[in-house]
């Protein structure tokens, strides 16, 4: 909202990294990889931090490493957690029988094996179940070559999960799988204690009445039990009223920037005792760069220091906008004039953003709004290029 929450979060992340804490940052907008770059506007204390970026969508987020999870030997409960739709009793029966047959065979099984097993069931309930499993498969979030989560966290390093241009269902599943599996690993002491920082937390742990997220229950559990196992949780949102109140009430320390919405002020007051009407009035008028810190017996007002690393969450305005150059405009199949003549209606000209991504084998045209691949062509090989040059 322009009050500086991403900037403040960046400062807090810097402080934690300097204390050698491992950080996991859930980054819906691709803002936090700039922790790896020094702040050019801070001559006195500029520095960079150790950052590794991961993403389920590396077509758009090309600097990120691929993030996927193992589908090997997933249990019925794990599958039911990630299947996007609620299963009927008949579909659960099909899933149970398919898993039972796979477990009776020697060796491991993966998602493709499960889909084959489901397709062999006689019940007509298998079709909707197959559709749900195919949705999971197409998301790419489950893979035979997954990231080893035991190597994800290191002291003094930030692992950033970049969810920019990731479909909401896939982002939700990513949050759930990370939270659940890392919490399980932490309880077994197989990874170091760490802090999980979640930007736009209202999307992953929404309050009742604002939807239901796959990660709601596990984040509620981490908020209430995580600290005893060495898993800290930081939730960031410009709309605290939309965060699950069970999660918000477990936040022992709160950094509050300017808030004017009455519902958000009410949510803050409910989650932390001792906020008087006087404090509420002060919160409404806080200037940028000033925060209330709640966590002791009384609120403390503090200035937010200048970041040492580059800030990646700057709000774009007409003053900061840099026009793109060398943009190609695709000609439409039909002209606007011919369409207007045919229909008798008038149409406005609109431009839709697409951009080209290429690797060694393919060229892809990516939707600049939602990250979908709109077109894909195979590149010509060396011999094919020679033939093509002679033909043309």
C-alpha positions in Angstrom: 0.0 0.0 0.0 3.0 2.3 -0.2 3.6 2.3 3.6 6.8 0.4 3.2 6.0 -3.2 4.4 8.3 -4.8 1.8 11.1 -2.4 2.6 10.7 -3.1 6.4 10.6 -6.9 5.7 13.9 -6.5 3.7 15.5 -4.8 6.7 14.4 -7.5 9.1 15.6 -10.2 6.7 19.0 -8.5 6.5 19.2 -8.4 10.4 18.3 -12.1 10.6 20.9 -13.1 7.9 23.6 -11.1 9.8 22.7 -13.2 12.8 23.4 -16.4 10.7 19.8 -17.5 10.7 18.6 -19.6 7.7 15.7 -17.9 6.0 13.0 -19.2 3.7 11.1 -16.4 2.0 7.8 -17.0 0.2 7.9 -14.3 -2.5 4.7 -13.9 -4.6 5.9 -10.9 -6.6 9.6 -11.7 -7.1 10.8 -8.8 -4.9 13.3 -10.3 -2.5 16.0 -11.7 -4.8 17.4 -8.1 -4.6 18.8 -9.1 -1.2 21.7 -10.5 -3.3 22.5 -7.0 -4.6 24.1 -4.1 -2.7 22.0 -0.9 -2.2 23.4 1.7 -4.7 21.8 4.5 -2.6 23.6 3.5 0.7 27.3 4.4 0.4 28.0 3.9 4.0 26.7 0.3 4.6 25.9 -1.3 1.3 26.3 -5.0 1.1 24.8 -8.1 -0.5 23.6 -11.4 1.1 23.8 -15.0 0.1 20.6 -15.8 -1.8 19.4 -18.8 -3.8 16.2 -18.4 -5.8 13.8 -21.2 -6.6 10.5 -21.2 -8.6 7.9 -23.6 -10.0 7.9 -21.4 -13.1 11.5 -21.1 -14.5 10.2 -20.1 -17.9 9.4 -16.7 -16.5 11.8 -16.6 -13.5 14.8 -17.6 -15.5 17.3 -16.9 -12.7 15.6 -19.4 -10.4 16.4 -23.0 -9.9 13.4 -25.4 -10.5 11.3 -26.2 -7.5 9.4 -29.4 -7.4 8.6 -32.1 -4.9 8.8 -35.9 -4.9 5.8 -37.9 -6.0 7.4 -41.2 -5.0 5.3 -43.4 -2.7 2.8 -40.6 -1.7 0.3 -41.8 0.8 -3.5 -41.6 0.4 -3.6 -38.7 2.9 -0.8 -36.8 1.1 -2.6 -37.2 -2.2 -6.0 -36.1 -0.7 -4.3 -33.0 0.7 -3.1 -31.8 -2.7 -5.9 -33.0 -5.0 -7.7 -29.7 -5.8 -11.3 -31.0 -5.4 -12.9 -32.9 -2.6 -13.3 -36.6 -3.3 -16.5 -38.5 -3.2 -16.7 -41.8 -1.3 -16.5 -43.7 -4.7 -13.4 -41.7 -5.8 -11.7 -42.4 -2.4 -12.5 -46.1 -3.0 -10.8 -46.0 -6.4 -7.8 -44.2 -5.0 -7.5 -46.7 -2.1 -7.7 -49.7 -4.4 -5.2 -48.2 -6.8 -2.7 -47.4 -4.0 -3.2 -50.9 -2.5 -2.3 -52.6 -5.8 0.8 -50.4 -6.3 2.0 -51.2 -2.8 1.6 -54.9 -3.3 4.1 -54.7 -6.2 7.8 -54.5 -5.4 9.6 -51.2 -5.8 8.6 -47.5 -5.7 5.7 -45.9 -7.5 5.2 -42.3 -8.7 2.3 -40.1 -9.9 2.4 -41.6 -13.4 2.2 -45.1 -12.0 -0.8 -44.0 -9.9 -2.6 -42.5 -12.9 -2.1 -45.8 -14.8 -3.4 -47.8 -11.9 -6.5 -45.5 -11.5 -7.2 -45.8 -15.3 -7.4 -49.6 -14.9 -10.2 -49.4 -12.3 -13.7 -50.4 -13.5 -15.6 -47.8 -11.5 -16.8 -44.7 -13.5 -15.7 -42.6 -10.5 -12.2 -42.9 -11.8 -12.6 -40.3 -14.5 -13.0 -37.2 -12.2 -10.2 -38.6 -10.1 -8.0 -39.0 -13.1 -8.8 -35.4 -14.1 -7.7 -34.2 -10.7 -4.4 -36.2 -10.8 -3.7 -34.8 -14.3 -4.1 -31.2 -13.0 -1.5 -32.0 -10.4 0.8 -33.6 -13.0 0.4 -30.6 -15.4 1.3 -28.1 -12.7 4.8 -29.6 -12.6 4.9 -29.3 -8.8 5.5 -33.1 -8.5 8.5 -34.5 -10.2 10.7 -37.7 -10.5 13.7 -35.3 -10.1 12.6 -33.1 -7.1 14.6 -30.6 -5.0 16.2 -32.2 -1.9 14.6 -30.1 0.8 17.4 -31.1 3.2 19.7 -28.9 1.2 17.3 -26.0 1.1 18.4 -24.1 4.2 21.9 -23.0 5.3 22.9 -20.6 8.2 23.1 -17.0 7.1 21.6 -17.7 3.7 18.2 -16.9 2.2 16.3 -19.4 0.1 13.7 -17.4 -1.9 10.6 -19.1 -3.4 9.7 -16.8 -6.3 6.0 -17.3 -7.2 5.8 -14.5 -9.7 3.6 -15.6 -12.7 2.8 -18.9 -11.0 -0.9 -20.0 -11.2 -2.7 -19.5 -7.9 -3.5 -23.2 -7.5 0.2 -24.1 -8.0 1.4 -21.4 -5.7 -1.0 -22.6 -3.0 0.2 -26.2 -3.4 3.8 -25.0 -3.3 3.2 -23.3 0.0 1.4 -26.3 1.4 4.1 -28.8 0.4 7.0 -26.6 1.6 5.4 -25.9 5.0 4.3 -29.5 5.6 7.5 -31.2 4.5 9.9 -28.7 6.1 8.0 -28.9 9.4 8.2 -32.7 9.3 12.0 -32.5 8.6 12.5 -29.9 11.4 10.6 -32.1 13.9 13.0 -34.9 13.0 16.0 -32.5 13.3 17.0 -33.2 9.7 17.3 -29.5 8.8 18.5 -26.6 10.9 16.2 -24.2 12.9 15.0 -21.5 10.5 12.5 -18.7 9.9 9.8 -18.9 7.3 8.8 -15.4 6.0 5.5 -15.3 4.0 4.7 -12.2 1.9 1.0 -11.7 1.1 0.2 -14.1 3.9 -3.6 -13.5 3.6 -3.5 -15.6 0.4 -2.0 -18.6 2.1 -3.7 -18.4 5.6 -7.0 -16.5 4.9 -9.4 -15.7 7.7 -12.9 -17.4 7.5 -15.0 -15.5 5.1 -12.1 -14.7 2.8 -11.7 -18.2 1.2 -9.9 -21.3 2.1 -6.3 -22.1 1.2 -4.7 -25.6 1.1 -2.0 -24.3 3.5 -4.4 -22.9 6.1 -4.2 -25.8 8.5 -0.5 -26.4 8.4 0.3 -22.7 8.8 -2.0 -22.6 11.8 -0.2 -25.6 13.2 3.3 -24.1 12.6 2.1 -20.8 14.2 1.0 -22.5 17.4 3.7 -25.3 17.6 6.5 -24.3 15.3 8.6 -22.4 17.9 9.1 -25.4 20.2 10.7 -27.3 17.2 12.8 -24.3 16.1 10.6 -23.1 13.2 9.8 -19.4 13.4 7.1 -17.8 11.3 6.8 -14.3 9.9 3.6 -13.2 8.1 3.4 -10.0 6.1 0.2 -8.5 4.8 -1.3 -5.1 4.0 -4.7 -6.5 5.2 -4.3 -8.1 8.6 -8.1 -8.5 8.9 -7.8 -11.1 6.1 -5.2 -13.3 7.9 -6.4 -16.3 9.9 -6.9 -14.9 13.4 -5.4 -18.1 14.9 -2.1 -17.4 13.0 -2.1 -13.6 13.7 -2.7 -14.1 17.5 0.4 -16.3 17.7 2.7 -13.6 16.4 4.5 -12.5 19.6 6.1 -9.5 17.9 4.3 -7.2 15.5 5.7 -4.5 13.3 2.9 -2.1 12.3 3.1 0.5 9.6 0.4 3.0 8.8 -3.1 1.3 8.8 -6.3 3.2 8.1 -8.9 0.5 7.4 -11.1 0.0 10.5 -11.4 -3.8 10.0 -7.6 -4.1 9.9 -7.2 -1.9 13.0 -9.7 -4.1 14.8 -7.9 -7.3 13.8 -4.6 -5.8 15.2 -6.3 -4.8 18.4 -7.8 -8.3 18.9 -4.5 -10.0 18.2 -2.5 -8.0 20.7 -3.7 -6.7 24.1 -3.0 -3.2 25.2 -3.7 -1.3 22.0 -5.6 1.8 23.2 -7.7 4.2 21.0 -4.8 6.6 21.3 -2.4 4.1 19.8 -4.9 3.3 17.0 -5.0 7.0 16.2 -1.2 7.1 16.0 -1.1 4.1 13.7 -3.5 5.8 11.3 -1.1 8.7 10.9 2.3 7.0 10.9 4.6 8.4 8.2 6.5 6.2 5.7 9.6 4.7 7.3 8.2 4.7 10.9 6.9 1.5 12.6 5.1 0.6 15.8 6.7 -2.5 17.4 4.5 -4.5 19.7 6.0 -7.3 21.7 7.0 -5.8 25.0 4.7 -4.4 27.7 4.1 -1.3 25.7 4.3 -0.2 22.0 7.6 1.2 20.8 7.8 3.6 17.8 10.9 3.2 15.8 12.5 4.5 12.5 13.2 1.8 9.8 16.9 2.0 8.9 18.2 2.3 5.3 18.5 -1.1 3.6 22.0 -2.4 3.0 20.9 -4.5 0.0 18.9 -3.2 -2.9 15.1 -2.8 -2.4 13.2 -4.8 -5.0 9.7 -3.9 -4.1 9.5 -0.3 -5.3 6.0 0.8 -6.4 6.1 1.8 -10.1 4.8 5.3 -10.8 4.8 7.5 -13.9 8.1 9.0 -12.5 9.9 5.7 -12.2 8.5 4.0 -15.2 11.1 3.1 -17.8 9.6 2.5 -21.3 10.6 -0.7 -23.0 12.4 -0.5 -26.3 12.3 -2.7 -29.4 8.8 -4.0 -28.7 7.3 -5.9 -31.6 3.6 -5.6 -32.2 1.9 -8.7 -33.8 -0.4 -8.0 -36.7 -3.9 -9.3 -36.0 -5.4 -11.9 -38.4 -8.2 -9.5 -39.2 -8.1 -5.7 -39.2 -10.2 -3.7 -36.8 -11.9 -1.9 -39.7 -13.1 -5.1 -41.3 -14.5 -6.4 -38.0 -16.3 -3.2 -37.4 -17.7 -3.3 -40.9 -19.0 -6.8 -40.4 -20.5 -6.4 -36.9 -21.5 -2.8 -37.0 -19.8 -2.2 -33.7 -16.9 0.1 -32.8 -13.8 -1.5 -31.1 -10.9 0.1 -29.1 -7.4 -0.9 -29.8 -5.9 -2.9 -26.9 -2.4 -4.3 -26.5 -1.7 -7.5 -24.6 1.8 -8.3 -23.2 3.7 -11.3 -24.5 7.4 -12.1 -24.4 9.8 -14.5 -25.9 11.7 -17.1 -23.9 14.1 -19.5 -25.5 16.4 -22.4 -24.6 18.6 -24.7 -26.7 15.7 -26.6 -28.2 12.6 -24.4 -28.2 11.2 -20.8 -28.4 8.2 -20.0 -26.3 5.8 -17.1 -26.3 4.8 -16.4 -22.7 1.7 -14.6 -21.5 3.0 -11.6 -19.6 0.0 -11.5 -17.2 -0.4 -15.1 -16.0 2.8 -16.8 -17.2 1.1 -19.3 -19.5 2.9 -20.6 -22.6 0.8 -19.3 -25.5 2.9 -20.7 -28.3 5.9 -23.0 -28.7 8.1 -24.0 -31.6 11.1 -26.3 -31.9 14.3 -24.6 -33.0 15.9 -25.8 -36.3 18.9 -28.0 -36.0 22.1 -27.2 -37.9 21.3 -29.3 -40.9 17.7 -28.1 -40.9 18.9 -24.5 -41.0 21.0 -25.3 -44.1 18.1 -26.8 -45.9 15.8 -24.0 -44.9 18.3 -21.4 -46.2 18.4 -23.1 -49.6 14.6 -23.4 -49.8 14.0 -19.8 -48.8 
